[in-house]
């Protein structure tokens, strides 16, 4: 595990090595004008970077280009495409989401592909589907011919507690 003391130190390391080959822990907000590629996990307060490619990510809020990660635990996520294992977030805004399990407050995305989705309100562009269940308060597509469905489970719309 590498710990960086500030963004300047992290930025110099990323500039020099391009890829961080182990997990990183930052007790500050990561703010980079470049991509962040970490072979291990990332732990930080908030992350603002280009594309992120990492193992697991634990952070406050994430603002990024595309995110490829194992599991993501974050406050709000604002990103391009997200490809991840499990996503736990307060709110997600993304172009497209491809994940195993999604647990979130509100989701606003292009297309959504997941094993299970548990969210408050889901707004998607064209297609939102889960292999198992979708549990939500509401689910709405933006296009006239949009579709949301599950393959082997149920869509359960109910007021969340």
N, C-alpha and C positions, 0 to 999 in steps of 0.2 A: 504494500500500500504506500503510495506517495502522497504526502501532504504538501500543499503549496500554501505560502503565506499570503499571496495576493495575486491579482490578475496579471500584473507585470511579470511575475515569476512564472506563472502558468503559460502566459502568452509566449515568452521566450522559449520555454520548453517545447511547446507545440510547434513553434516556428522552426526550431532546430530538428526535432525528431519526427514531426508529422503524425506519428502514431505513438500513443502512450501504451506501453506494453503491460501495464499492471493497473490495478484499481487505484482511483484517486479519491481523496477526501479534501474538500475545500470548505473552510469555515467562513465563506464569503460568497457574494454573488458572482457567478462566472459570467463574464461579458467579453466575448471574443468576436472579432470580425472575420472569423475563419471557421472551417469545419472542426469538429471535435471528435477524434477517433480514439477510443479507449478500448483496449482488449479486455480489460476487467470491468469493474463497476464504477459508477460515478455517484458520489454523495456531495451535495452542495445545497446552499440556501436556495438560490434561484439560478437558472441557466438561460443565457441569451447568446446563441451561437448560430453558425451556419447549419450545415447538416450535422447530426449527431449519430454516431455509430458506436454502440457500447453494449456491455453486458447488462446488468440491471442499473436502473437510474432511480435514485431517491433524491427528490428536490422539492423546493417550494413550488414556484411557477417555472414553466419551461416555454421559451419562445425560440423557435428554431425553424430551419428549413425542413428537410425530411428527417425522421427519426427511425432508426433501426435499433431495436434493443430487446433484451430479454424481457424482464418485467419492469414496468414503470409505476412508481408511486409518486404522485405530485399533486400540487394544488390545482392550478389551472394550466392547461396545455394548449398552446397556440402554435400549430405547425403545418407543414405541407403534408406529405404522406406519412402515416405512422404504421410501421410494421413492428409488432411486439407480441410477446407472450401474453401476460396479464397486464391490464391497465387499470389502475385505481386512481381516480382523479376527481376533483370537485367538478370541473367543467372542462370539456374538450371542444376545441374548434380546429378542424383539420380538413385538408382537401379530401383524402381518402383514409380509411382506417381498416387495417387487416390485423386482427388480434385473436387470441384464444378467448379470453374472458375480459369483458369490459364492465367495470363498476364505476359509475359516474353520476354526477348531478345532471347537468344538461349536456347533450351532445349535439353539435352543429357541424355536419360533415358532408362531404360529397357522397361517395359510396361507402357502405359499412359492411364488412364481412367478419363474422365472429362465431365462436362456438356458443357462447352465452353472452347476453347483454342484460345488464340490470342498471337502469337509469331513470331519472325523473322524466325529462322531456327530450325526445329525440327528433331532430330535424335533419333530414338527409336530402340529397339531390335526386338521384335516380333509383338506386337499389339499396335496401337495408335488409340483410338476412343473417340468420343465425342457424347453426346446425341443430341446436337444442332449443333453448327458450329465450324469449325476449320478454322482460318484465319492465314495465314503464307506466308513467302517468299518461303520456301521450306520445304518439308517433306520427309524424307528418312528412310527406315528401313534397318537394318543391315543383317537380314537373307534373304535367297532367297525366302522363302515362307511367308514373313511378310505381314501384312495387316494394312492399315489405312482407317478409314471410319467414317461416321457420321450416326446416326439413323434417326433424324428428321430434319436435316438442310443441310448445304452445306459445301464443302471444297473450300475455297476461297484462291487461291494463287495469291498474288499480291505484288508488291514492296511496302513496308511500308514507310510512310512519316516520 
